Amino acid sequence: MWSETVEQDRVLQGDVLGLSIVQRHTLLQSEGTQFIRENGLENLHAGECESLYPCQQIGVSILLTDDLAVREQAKRLSLTPVGSLGIVVGAYCLGHISLAEAERHITDLYDVSSLFVTRAVVELAVEQLRKHSDQG
């Protein structure tokens, strides 16, 4: 994951290392190769496999990913995949962001980000947020 984020200049190393909830784990190539082979993950990219392996090794049950193929494999490995929409909804439900902020973030996933999400999914997610808001 490090190579897909920091080494691709998507995120600054200092920003990642400055987060108290982030830990960097080194994956031995031989262990990764064995994990890929044993779990039939040859169809995934290296960074995707590198995100699944530590979850198994250190007992993390939730994997943050929007990749559908990785989501399927995560479920097969008894992990819970959570995508960008789920993160925004969760932040709203936990009271970390307002309804307006959640709606804006979800709309931005369609309008601004490179994430493939349809307008229909965005509208459904916003509708669900509003229903949750009305119930609370």
C-alpha positions in Angstrom: 0.0 0.0 0.0 2.9 2.3 0.7 4.1 2.0 -2.9 0.6 2.8 -4.2 0.2 5.9 -2.1 3.4 7.6 -0.8 5.7 6.4 -3.6 3.2 7.5 -6.2 3.1 11.0 -4.6 -0.6 10.7 -3.8 0.0 11.3 -0.1 3.0 12.8 1.6 5.0 10.4 3.8 5.0 12.8 6.7 1.2 13.1 6.5 0.8 9.4 6.8 3.4 8.8 9.5 2.0 11.7 11.5 -1.3 9.9 12.0 -1.4 8.1 15.4 -3.7 5.4 14.0 -1.4 4.4 11.2 1.2 1.6 11.5 3.6 0.6 8.7 4.2 -3.1 8.3 6.9 -4.6 6.1 5.8 -7.5 4.0 8.5 -10.1 3.1 8.2 -11.0 -0.6 8.2 -14.7 0.1 5.4 -14.3 2.6 3.3 -12.3 0.2 3.9 -14.7 -2.6 2.8 -17.6 -0.4 -0.3 -15.7 0.8 -1.3 -14.9 -2.8 -0.8 -18.5 -3.9 -2.6 -20.0 -0.9 -5.6 -17.7 -1.3 -5.9 -17.7 -5.1 -5.2 -13.9 -5.4 -3.1 -14.0 -8.6 -5.7 -11.9 -10.4 -5.2 -8.9 -8.0 -2.5 -6.3 -8.3 0.4 -6.3 -5.8 -0.9 -3.4 -3.8 -4.3 -5.0 -3.5 -2.8 -8.2 -2.1 -0.6 -6.1 0.2 -3.7 -4.6 1.7 -5.3 -8.0 2.4 -2.2 -9.7 3.8 -1.7 -7.5 6.9 -5.4 -7.8 7.7 -4.9 -11.5 8.0 -1.6 -11.2 9.8 -2.5 -8.7 12.5 -6.2 -9.4 12.9 -7.7 -6.3 11.3 -11.3 -7.2 10.3 -12.1 -4.1 8.2 -10.5 -3.3 4.9 -11.0 0.1 3.3 -11.3 -0.3 -0.4 -13.5 0.7 -3.3 -12.1 -2.0 -5.7 -14.8 -4.6 -6.4 -12.4 -7.5 -7.0 -10.7 -6.7 -3.7 -14.0 -6.4 -1.9 -15.0 -9.9 -3.1 -11.7 -11.4 -1.9 -11.9 -9.6 1.4 -15.3 -11.1 2.0 -14.0 -14.5 1.1 -11.2 -14.0 3.7 -13.9 -13.1 6.3 -13.0 -9.4 6.2 -15.5 -6.5 6.1 -14.8 -4.3 3.1 -15.8 -0.6 3.5 -15.7 1.8 0.6 -15.7 5.6 0.4 -19.5 5.9 0.6 -19.4 3.7 3.7 -16.8 5.8 5.3 -18.8 9.0 4.7 -22.0 7.4 6.0 -20.3 6.0 9.0 -18.8 9.4 9.8 -22.2 10.9 9.7 -23.9 8.2 11.7 -21.2 8.6 14.4 -21.8 12.3 14.5 -18.3 13.2 13.2 -19.8 15.2 10.3 -23.1 17.0 9.6 -25.7 15.9 7.2 -24.8 18.7 4.8 -21.1 17.7 5.0 -22.0 14.1 4.3 -24.1 15.0 1.4 -21.3 17.2 0.0 -18.7 14.5 0.4 -20.9 11.9 -1.3 -21.7 14.2 -4.2 -18.0 15.0 -4.5 -17.3 11.3 -4.9 -19.3 11.5 -8.1 -18.4 15.0 -9.3 -14.7 15.4 -8.3 -13.0 12.0 -7.5 -11.8 9.4 -9.9 -14.0 6.8 -8.1 -16.5 5.1 -10.4 -19.8 5.6 -8.8 -23.1 6.3 -10.7 -25.4 9.3 -10.0 -28.1 6.8 -9.0 -25.9 5.3 -6.2 -25.1 8.8 -5.0 -28.7 9.8 -4.9 -29.6 6.6 -3.1 -26.9 7.2 -0.5 -28.0 10.8 0.1 -31.6 9.6 0.4 -30.6 7.0 3.0 -28.7 9.7 4.9 -31.8 11.9 5.0 -33.9 9.0 6.2 -31.4 8.3 9.0 -31.5 12.0 9.8 -35.3 12.0 10.0 -35.3 9.0 12.4 -32.7 10.6 14.7 
